[in-house]
Amino acid sequence: MPIYEYSCKKCAKKFELLRRFSDTAEVTCPKCGAVEVERKVSAFSCGTGGGYGGGYSGGSSCAPRASS
């Protein structure tokens, strides 16, 4: 499930929500309760827990290292 970033058009509160792609429920501001919120473009991030790309577990890239 992706984390979406939102900004309230009424009170300018910025917040994040963990939502399914298929979730169609209305988003409300946790501060003022307004439904006038805007989903923002957010940066993609991934962890470096290892196991990806044949055992690569270092650095900050999502892609495996190129083999020499």
N, CA, C and O atoms as a GROMACS GRO file, in nm:
protein
  272
    1MET      N    1   0.084  -0.118   0.000
    1MET     CA    2   0.000   0.000   0.000
    1MET      C    3   0.089   0.124   0.000
    1MET      O    4   0.184   0.134   0.078
    2PRO      N    5   0.058   0.218  -0.088
    2PRO     CA    6   0.138   0.341  -0.092
    2PRO      C    7   0.097   0.440   0.017
    2PRO      O    8  -0.015   0.437   0.068
    3ILE      N    9   0.189   0.526   0.051
    3ILE     CA   10   0.161   0.636   0.142
    3ILE      C   11   0.140   0.760   0.057
    3ILE      O   12   0.227   0.798  -0.021
    4TYR      N   13   0.023   0.822   0.072
    4TYR     CA   14  -0.009   0.943  -0.003
    4TYR      C   15   0.008   1.064   0.086
    4TYR      O   16  -0.024   1.060   0.205
    5GLU      N   17   0.057   1.173   0.029
    5GLU     CA   18   0.069   1.299   0.100
    5GLU      C   19  -0.046   1.389   0.057
    5GLU      O   20  -0.080   1.395  -0.061
    6TYR      N   21  -0.105   1.459   0.154
    6TYR     CA   22  -0.217   1.548   0.127
    6TYR      C   23  -0.191   1.684   0.190
    6TYR      O   24  -0.112   1.698   0.282
    7SER      N   25  -0.261   1.784   0.137
    7SER     CA   26  -0.259   1.918   0.193
    7SER      C   27  -0.404   1.967   0.198
    7SER      O   28  -0.476   1.960   0.099
    8CYS      N   29  -0.445   2.017   0.315
    8CYS     CA   30  -0.581   2.067   0.332
    8CYS      C   31  -0.590   2.206   0.270
    8CYS      O   32  -0.507   2.292   0.296
    9LYS      N   33  -0.692   2.226   0.187
    9LYS     CA   34  -0.712   2.356   0.124
    9LYS      C   35  -0.772   2.458   0.219
    9LYS      O   36  -0.766   2.578   0.194
   10LYS      N   37  -0.829   2.411   0.329
   10LYS     CA   38  -0.894   2.501   0.425
   10LYS      C   39  -0.796   2.552   0.532
   10LYS      O   40  -0.790   2.673   0.557
   11CYS      N   41  -0.720   2.462   0.594
   11CYS     CA   42  -0.632   2.503   0.704
   11CYS      C   43  -0.483   2.486   0.672
   11CYS      O   44  -0.398   2.520   0.754
   12ALA      N   45  -0.450   2.434   0.554
   12ALA     CA   46  -0.312   2.415   0.507
   12ALA      C   47  -0.235   2.305   0.581
   12ALA      O   48  -0.113   2.296   0.566
   13LYS      N   49  -0.304   2.223   0.659
   13LYS     CA   50  -0.239   2.110   0.728
   13LYS      C   51  -0.187   2.011   0.624
   13LYS      O   52  -0.258   1.977   0.529
   14LYS      N   53  -0.064   1.966   0.640
   14LYS     CA   54  -0.006   1.862   0.554
   14LYS      C   55  -0.005   1.733   0.633
   14LYS      O   56   0.034   1.730   0.749
   15PHE      N   57  -0.049   1.624   0.566
   15PHE     CA   58  -0.055   1.495   0.634
   15PHE      C   59  -0.037   1.382   0.535
   15PHE      O   60  -0.047   1.402   0.414
   16GLU      N   61  -0.010   1.262   0.588
   16GLU     CA   62   0.011   1.143   0.506
   16GLU      C   63  -0.090   1.037   0.544
   16GLU      O   64  -0.132   1.028   0.659
   17LEU      N   65  -0.130   0.956   0.444
   17LEU     CA   66  -0.222   0.845   0.469
   17LEU      C   67  -0.173   0.722   0.395
   17LEU      O   68  -0.130   0.730   0.280
   18LEU      N   69  -0.180   0.609   0.460
   18LEU     CA   70  -0.151   0.480   0.399
   18LEU      C   71  -0.282   0.430   0.341
   18LEU      O   72  -0.374   0.399   0.416
   19ARG      N   73  -0.290   0.420   0.208
   19ARG     CA   74  -0.416   0.384   0.142
   19ARG      C   75  -0.392   0.280   0.033
   19ARG      O   76  -0.286   0.276  -0.029
   20ARG      N   77  -0.492   0.198   0.013
   20ARG     CA   78  -0.488   0.101  -0.098
   20ARG      C   79  -0.516   0.174  -0.228
   20ARG      O   80  -0.578   0.280  -0.229
   21PHE      N   81  -0.468   0.119  -0.339
   21PHE     CA   82  -0.495   0.177  -0.470
   21PHE      C   83  -0.646   0.180  -0.496
   21PHE      O   84  -0.697   0.273  -0.559
   22SER      N   85  -0.716   0.079  -0.448
   22SER     CA   86  -0.859   0.067  -0.474
   22SER      C   87  -0.947   0.145  -0.376
   22SER      O   88  -1.069   0.147  -0.392
   23ASP      N   89  -0.888   0.209  -0.276
   23ASP     CA   90  -0.965   0.281  -0.175
   23ASP      C   91  -1.027   0.406  -0.236
   23ASP      O   92  -0.955   0.493  -0.287
   24THR      N   93  -1.159   0.416  -0.231
   24THR     CA   94  -1.230   0.531  -0.287
   24THR      C   95  -1.294   0.617  -0.178
   24THR      O   96  -1.365   0.712  -0.209
   25ALA      N   97  -1.269   0.585  -0.053
   25ALA     CA   98  -1.326   0.662   0.057
   25ALA      C   99  -1.274   0.806   0.053
   25ALA      O  100  -1.160   0.832   0.016
   26GLU      N  101  -1.361   0.898   0.092
   26GLU     CA  102  -1.325   1.039   0.094
   26GLU      C  103  -1.218   1.066   0.200
   26GLU      O  104  -1.224   1.011   0.310
   27VAL      N  105  -1.123   1.149   0.167
   27VAL     CA  106  -1.016   1.184   0.260
   27VAL      C  107  -1.056   1.313   0.332
   27VAL      O  108  -1.098   1.410   0.270
   28THR      N  109  -1.042   1.312   0.463
   28THR     CA  110  -1.073   1.431   0.542
   28THR      C  111  -0.948   1.476   0.618
   28THR      O  112  -0.864   1.395   0.655
   29CYS      N  113  -0.939   1.605   0.640
   29CYS     CA  114  -0.826   1.662   0.713
   29CYS      C  115  -0.835   1.621   0.860
   29CYS      O  116  -0.940   1.636   0.922
   30PRO      N  117  -0.725   1.570   0.917
   30PRO     CA  118  -0.727   1.529   1.057
   30PRO      C  119  -0.732   1.648   1.155
   30PRO      O  120  -0.765   1.630   1.272
   31LYS      N  121  -0.699   1.768   1.107
   31LYS     CA  122  -0.699   1.885   1.194
   31LYS      C  123  -0.835   1.953   1.199
   31LYS      O  124  -0.889   1.978   1.307
   32CYS      N  125  -0.893   1.984   1.081
   32CYS     CA  126  -1.017   2.061   1.078
   32CYS      C  127  -1.137   1.983   1.027
   32CYS      O  128  -1.250   2.030   1.036
   33GLY      N  129  -1.114   1.862   0.973
   33GLY     CA  130  -1.223   1.779   0.925
   33GLY      C  131  -1.273   1.812   0.785
   33GLY      O  132  -1.370   1.752   0.739
   34ALA      N  133  -1.210   1.907   0.718
   34ALA     CA  134  -1.251   1.946   0.583
   34ALA      C  135  -1.226   1.833   0.483
   34ALA      O  136  -1.133   1.753   0.500
   35VAL      N  137  -1.309   1.827   0.380
   35VAL     CA  138  -1.289   1.727   0.274
   35VAL      C  139  -1.220   1.790   0.153
   35VAL      O  140  -1.193   1.721   0.054
   36GLU      N  141  -1.191   1.919   0.160
   36GLU     CA  142  -1.121   1.988   0.052
   36GLU      C  143  -0.971   1.967   0.069
   36GLU      O  144  -0.900   2.056   0.116
   37VAL      N  145  -0.924   1.849   0.030
   37VAL     CA  146  -0.782   1.817   0.041
   37VAL      C  147  -0.727   1.787  -0.097
   37VAL      O  148  -0.799   1.744  -0.187
   38GLU      N  149  -0.598   1.810  -0.112
   38GLU     CA  150  -0.532   1.789  -0.239
   38GLU      C  151  -0.421   1.686  -0.220
   38GLU      O  152  -0.337   1.700  -0.131
   39ARG      N  153  -0.422   1.584  -0.306
   39ARG     CA  154  -0.314   1.485  -0.299
   39ARG      C  155  -0.192   1.544  -0.367
   39ARG      O  156  -0.201   1.595  -0.479
   40LYS      N  157  -0.078   1.537  -0.300
   40LYS     CA  158   0.046   1.594  -0.349
   40LYS      C  159   0.131   1.487  -0.416
   40LYS      O  160   0.115   1.368  -0.390
   41VAL      N  161   0.220   1.532  -0.501
   41VAL     CA  162   0.318   1.442  -0.561
   41VAL      C  163   0.425   1.418  -0.456
   41VAL      O  164   0.477   1.513  -0.397
   42SER      N  165   0.458   1.293  -0.432
   42SER     CA  166   0.558   1.264  -0.331
   42SER      C  167   0.672   1.182  -0.391
   42SER      O  168   0.656   1.116  -0.493
   43ALA      N  169   0.785   1.189  -0.327
   43ALA     CA  170   0.903   1.118  -0.372
   43ALA      C  171   0.893   0.970  -0.337
   43ALA      O  172   0.836   0.935  -0.233
   44PHE      N  173   0.946   0.886  -0.420
   44PHE     CA  174   0.948   0.743  -0.396
   44PHE      C  175   1.071   0.710  -0.313
   44PHE      O  176   1.179   0.766  -0.335
   45SER      N  177   1.054   0.621  -0.220
   45SER     CA  178   1.166   0.579  -0.137
   45SER      C  179   1.162   0.428  -0.120
   45SER      O  180   1.055   0.368  -0.121
   46CYS      N  181   1.277   0.368  -0.105
   46CYS     CA  182   1.281   0.225  -0.078
   46CYS      C  183   1.391   0.197   0.024
   46CYS      O  184   1.487   0.273   0.036
   47GLY      N  185   1.376   0.089   0.093
   47GLY     CA  186   1.473   0.051   0.195
   47GLY      C  187   1.589  -0.024   0.134
   47GLY      O  188   1.588  -0.056   0.016
   48THR      N  189   1.688  -0.051   0.216
   48THR     CA  190   1.804  -0.128   0.171
   48THR      C  191   1.819  -0.248   0.262
   48THR      O  192   1.925  -0.271   0.320
   49GLY      N  193   1.712  -0.325   0.273
   49GLY     CA  194   1.711  -0.439   0.363
   49GLY      C  195   1.786  -0.560   0.313
   49GLY      O  196   1.794  -0.661   0.383
   50GLY      N  197   1.842  -0.552   0.193
   50GLY     CA  198   1.916  -0.665   0.140
   50GLY      C  199   1.826  -0.763   0.069
   50GLY      O  200   1.704  -0.751   0.074
   51GLY      N  201   1.885  -0.858   0.003
   51GLY     CA  202   1.809  -0.960  -0.066
   51GLY      C  203   1.767  -0.918  -0.206
   51GLY      O  204   1.728  -1.004  -0.285
   52TYR      N  205   1.773  -0.793  -0.241
   52TYR     CA  206   1.733  -0.747  -0.373
   52TYR      C  207   1.856  -0.744  -0.462
   52TYR      O  208   1.962  -0.695  -0.422
   53GLY      N  209   1.843  -0.797  -0.580
   53GLY     CA  210   1.954  -0.793  -0.675
   53GLY      C  211   2.067  -0.888  -0.640
   53GLY      O  212   2.184  -0.855  -0.660
   54GLY      N  213   2.032  -1.005  -0.589
   54GLY     CA  214   2.135  -1.106  -0.564
   54GLY      C  215   2.220  -1.078  -0.442
   54GLY      O  216   2.340  -1.104  -0.444
   55GLY      N  217   2.161  -1.027  -0.337
   55GLY     CA  218   2.234  -1.010  -0.213
   55GLY      C  219   2.288  -0.871  -0.188
   55GLY      O  220   2.357  -0.849  -0.089
   56TYR      N  221   2.259  -0.778  -0.276
   56TYR     CA  222   2.306  -0.641  -0.255
   56TYR      C  223   2.237  -0.582  -0.134
   56TYR      O  224   2.114  -0.585  -0.124
   57SER      N  225   2.315  -0.530  -0.040
   57SER     CA  226   2.254  -0.477   0.082
   57SER      C  227   2.313  -0.344   0.126
   57SER      O  228   2.295  -0.304   0.241
   58GLY      N  229   2.382  -0.275   0.038
   58GLY     CA  230   2.441  -0.147   0.078
   58GLY      C  231   2.395  -0.033  -0.011
   58GLY      O  232   2.332  -0.055  -0.114
   59GLY      N  233   2.427   0.088   0.029
   59GLY     CA  234   2.394   0.205  -0.050
   59GLY      C  235   2.250   0.248  -0.034
   59GLY      O  236   2.176   0.193   0.048
   60SER      N  237   2.210   0.347  -0.112
   60SER     CA  238   2.076   0.400  -0.099
   60SER      C  239   1.993   0.385  -0.225
   60SER      O  240   1.884   0.441  -0.234
   61SER      N  241   2.042   0.311  -0.322
   61SER     CA  242   1.973   0.294  -0.448
   61SER      C  243   1.877   0.176  -0.440
   61SER      O  244   1.902   0.079  -0.368
   62CYS      N  245   1.768   0.184  -0.515
   62CYS     CA  246   1.671   0.075  -0.521
   62CYS      C  247   1.718  -0.032  -0.620
   62CYS      O  248   1.677  -0.148  -0.611
   63ALA      N  249   1.802   0.006  -0.712
   63ALA     CA  250   1.847  -0.087  -0.814
   63ALA      C  251   1.972  -0.160  -0.768
   63ALA      O  252   2.052  -0.106  -0.691
   64PRO      N  253   1.988  -0.283  -0.815
   64PRO     CA  254   2.109  -0.357  -0.778
   64PRO      C  255   2.231  -0.298  -0.846
   64PRO      O  256   2.220  -0.227  -0.946
   65ARG      N  257   2.347  -0.326  -0.792
   65ARG     CA  258   2.471  -0.279  -0.854
   65ARG      C  259   2.495  -0.351  -0.985
   65ARG      O  260   2.459  -0.468  -1.001
   66ALA      N  261   2.556  -0.282  -1.077
   66ALA     CA  262   2.593  -0.345  -1.204
   66ALA      C  263   2.712  -0.437  -1.177
   66ALA      O  264   2.804  -0.400  -1.105
   67SER      N  265   2.707  -0.556  -1.236
   67SER     CA  266   2.818  -0.649  -1.216
   67SER      C  267   2.933  -0.616  -1.308
   67SER      O  268   2.912  -0.569  -1.420
   68SER      N  269   3.056  -0.641  -1.262
   68SER     CA  270   3.174  -0.607  -1.341
   68SER      C  271   3.218  -0.725  -1.421
   68SER      O  272   3.317  -0.717  -1.494
   0.00000   0.00000   0.00000
